[in-house]
Amino acid sequence: MIAAAPPAIVVQATPAPTPLATPIAVPPWIAAPRPADAWLARHDGFVARAQAAKQFDVLFLGDSITDLFATRGADAWNREIAPFGDVVDFGISGDRTQMLLWRVQHGELDGARARAIVLMIGTNNLASASADDVARGVAAIVATIRAKQPQAVVILLALLPRGNPGDAARVKVAAVNAQIVKLADGTHVRWLDFGAQYLDADGTIPPALMPDKLHPSAAGYDIWATALRPVLRDALAK
């Protein structure tokens, strides 16, 4: 079933960051840089890479779960994802929705045109924001991607389960996913939820798949790659 398109979201612009500035508490749907030189250097590197290329076949955006895909999940990445062509990973560990929103507003989407953009973000907001606010942050990022890269198929990934059954974070993940699935229209934004594959019958996360109950292991990335590959193949065939 194709979900109805969400209402337009107006994203407030933010000025360029001052490295190592005092962090500013902002809602998850308002763009904000991280006050760290290393973070800004990685962002600048992504911007330079985007400006140097004409096209990416697949662009990944996200936090540490995305950031580790090509390293911890290298076997799955090289086998299932890299063959799609020019595939780049713009994940940065520790990012929240507001940080990724700032990145996509400040150059990471202003160079190369991407054919498909894979997005997973929001788990780092769970401790400090409501499910409604996390969903608004994800929606703001999707709206920015659609505005800057209208030709791209956005593959919006559900937040992965974390912690133990009944944990506040586990409950909030489900609440966020129930909202952001509505951002998918089946054409320009496609939804992919493979989180159940990380759970045993009783809802626990096997250590072999997520040793810290948050970040996938190599075997956990194999689940992600296997689930994503047919969706990418279909998106890139359009």
Secondary structure, DSSP 8 states (H G I E B T S, - for coil): ------------------TT-------TTS----S-HHHHHHHHHHHHHHHH-SEEEEEEEESHHHHTTTTTTHHHIIIIIGGGSSEEEEE-TT--HHHHHHHHHTTTTSSSEEEEEEEE--GGGTTTS-HHHHHHHHHHHHHHHHHH-TTSEEEEE-----SSTT-HHHHHHHHHHHHHGGG--SSSEEEE--GGGG--TTS---TTT-TTSSS--HHHHHHHHHHHHHHHHHHHT-
